[in-house]
Amino acid sequence: MHKVDALRVGVIGGTFDPIHMGHLIIAEEARTRLGLSRIVFIPAGRPPHKLDQEIADPERRLEMIRLAVSGNAHFSVSRVDVDRSGPCYSLDTVRLLRDAWGIDVDIYFLIGTDSLVELPTWHQPQRLIRLCHVVVVGRPGYRADLDELDRLLPGTASLIQLLHTPTLDISSTEIKRRVREGRSIRYLVPASVERYIYDHCLYTEG
């Protein structure tokens, strides 16, 4: 795991199958609005909530992220979840980052409002919220209900930061569907990622 010398680092995790422009826009907006020195993208090795779904090989997803972030000096990608076995819980990820980066680094853990709805079902969510700064960014079709969160996880709503960012109604699921149907994904993903998907025949049936 690479050393981090910045004091305020944003972390954005997910399956990234594939990474798309919506992810990049949210990350850049969070970086500038929160004064973060770096954004680290962390693809999940085997997401615990997607054990019954077929997802692209982790190395493929890692490479697509590297291609997508290569033009931004403030963006990087970490293998921390890919290189460990078993389900990847966010709490364990943040713990590993904390151990690697030290106590002087403030970690800003970025999640979407869709993940906020599911947060009470995560592995030890209250410990996660107290270990880092949880920042919630908007996703089309979801509303951040902090009152409901406080009902399910008492005392945690005040620790959550809401960040209003430009939102695009783009999903990895829709991108994969378009590839299968032979429809264009131009401008939904970076051009380098689009080429990689087609060059490696990703997301095509058979």
N, C-alpha and C positions, 0 to 999 in steps of 0.2 A: 504493500500500500504506500503510495507516494506521500512524502512529507508536505504538510501544509504550513506556510509561513504567514498566512493572512489571519486576522483576528475575527472576521465575520464571514462565515462561509455558508452558502446555501446548498442544500442537498435536495435533489429531486429524484425519487425512486419510482420504479414502475417496471412493467414488462417491456415497454418500448418495442412493440411487435406489430408494426415498426414505429420508430420515432417519427414525429411529423411536425409541421410548422407550428401547430398549437403549442406543443411542448416548448419549442424554442422561444416563441413570443412570451409565454408566461415566465420562462427562466430569465430572459433579458429584462423584462419589466420588473421582476422581483429584485434582480441585481441592482438596477438603478434606483428603484424606489426605496429599498431597504439599506442602501449603501454597502452592499456586499462586495468583497474583493474577488470572490470566485463563486462559481456555481459548479457543483460536481454532480454529474448524472450517474446514477447507480442502477443498472439493470438487474432485475431479480433473476436468480438462478432458477429456482423452481418456486413460483409464488404459491403460498399455502392456500389461497382462495381460488387457484386455478389448476388444482391438481387433476381435475377431470377434463381439462381442455388441452388441445394440441397447440403448442407454441413453437416458434422457430428456435433452432439451436442457439444457445447463449452466445457462442462465438460469432454467429451471424448478426445477432442483435447488437453485440458490442461493436462490431465493425461498422454497422450502420450509424451508431451513435458517434463513433470517431469521425466518420465522414461528415455527419451533420454539424458537428461542433468545431471542425477544423479551422473555420474562418474566424472564430472568436477566441481571442487570447485569454478571456476570462472564464471560458468553459473548459471542462475536462471530464473524463470518464473514469470510473473506478470499477475494479473487478471484485470488490470486497464480497459481494453476494454471490457472484458467479463461482468463485473459487472455494466456497464452503459447501459442505454437503447438507442435505436435509432442507426442510422448509425454511425460508428466509423471513424472519420476523423483524419488523422495523425497529423494535426495541434493541434486538441483538446487533443490528446494523449500526445504530447510533452508538452503542457501547463500544463496538470495535473502532469506530471513527474517533470516539473520545479517547480511547487508549492510544491510538496512533498519533493523533494530532495534539494531545495535551489539553490541560484544563483552561489554557488561555484562549482557546478558540471557541467562539460562540457559534453554535450550529443552528441554522435556521432550516427546519424541516418543512418542505413545501408539499402540501397535499391539495387536492381539488375538493370542491364541495360534495362531489359524489363520494369521496373517501371519508369526509367528515360524517356523513350519514352512517357509514359503517364503522366508524372509529370505536364505539362502545363494544363492538364484537372483536376487536383486535386483541392480540396477546398483550396483556398488562398495559392497557392504554394510559392509565393514570401515571405510571412510572415513566412512560415515554414522554408525556407532556411535561413532566418535571425535569427531564434530562436534557431537553433542548427547547428551542423556540418553535412552536408549531404555527405555521402560517398557512392560512386557507385562502386559496384563489378560486375564482368563479369557474363553474362549468355549466354550459347551457343545459337548462332543464332541472337544475338543482338549486335549492335555497339553503343558505347557512342558518340553521335553526339552533342558536346557542342556548336558548331556553330548554329545548328538548335535550341537548347535550348535558346541560347542568342537572337535569332531572335524572338522567341515566348515570352520569359521572359527576356527582356533587363536587362543586368547588373547582371545576376545571375550565368552565367557560371563560372566566376572567383571564386565564392564561393563554387563550387562543387569540391570535391576531388575524384579522380579516384584511385581505389585500384585494382591492378592486383593480382588475387588469382587463385589457382588451381580450375578448373571448371569441374564438372561432369554433363553429360547430363541426369540428373534425374529430373523427375517432379512428383508432387503429383498425377496429372491426370493419368500418366502412371502407377503409383503404384496401384491406384484404379482399373484401367483397368485389370492389371495383377491379382489382387485378384478376380475380377469378372470372369475372364477366367480360374481360377485355376492354374495360373502360379506362379513360385517362385518369392518372393520379398526379399529373403535372400541377405544380403550385400547391399541392397538399403536402408534399414532402420535398426536401431539398433535392435539386437535380442530381447530385451525387448519390443520394439514397435511392432515387428512382432508377438510376442506371444499375445500381447494385442489385436491386430487387429483380429486374429483368435479366441481368447477366447471370444470376444464380437461380433463376426460375423459382423464386419464392412465392408462396401463396397461390400457386396454380394447382388445381386438382389433378391427381394422377402424376 
